[in-house]
Amino acid sequence: MYERCERKIMSKEQNFLIKYGIHNFVSCALEGGKNVFYIRKSERDNMIAHAKKLLQGGYGDQVEIHVV
């Protein structure tokens, strides 16, 4: 399964999501030691595209992003 990126102190990933205001519809999990981001499918298409660009810009092309 996966382990959510939640710790007593906010993680780098949580800070990133909050900083860019996408924490309400994007979540993060650790899968196989790798960060995976999940974007809620119910969000508007332009917001999904915006979140993807922010995540790719912040974490590079190797970031794994799923729209669920």
N, C-alpha and C positions, 0 to 999 in steps of 0.2 A: 504494500500500500504506500502511503506517503506520510510524512511528518510535516505538519503545518509550520511555517516560519514564525512561530510565536515564542518569545522568550520573555523573561521578567523585564529585561531592558529591551527597548524596541530595536529590532534588527535594522541593518542597513536597508534591506528590502522594504520593510514597513515604513521607514523614514522616507524612502524614495516615493512610495505610493502616496503618502500623506503630502509630501512636498508638492507634488504635481496634481493633487486633488483627485486622484483616481482610486483611492482606497475604498470608496463605496461600491465599486463594481469590479475591482480587480483584486484577486487574492494570490498568495504565493505559497508554494509547498516545496519541500526538499524531496526529490526522488532520485535515488541512487547517488546522493551527494551533490546533486545538481539542482539549481533553482528552476522551478517551472511556474509560470504565471498563468492564471485562469481569468478570463474576462467573461462576464455574464453576457450571454447571447441576447438577453432582453433589452440591453442598452442600445441606444441609437447607433446606426452604422457609422456616422461621422465620429462619435465618441470612441467606438471600438477601434477605428482606424487611428485616431489620435493616441489612444493608449498604446497601441502596437508600435507606433513611431517613437513614443517616449521610451518604451521598454527597449526597443532595438537601439536607440541612441544611447541609453544609459548602460546597457549590458552587452551591446555588440550583436552581430549577426548570429552568434551561436546561441542566443537566448531561445528557450522553448516557450511558446505561447499557444494556449488553447482557448478557443471560444466555446463556452459550454452553457 
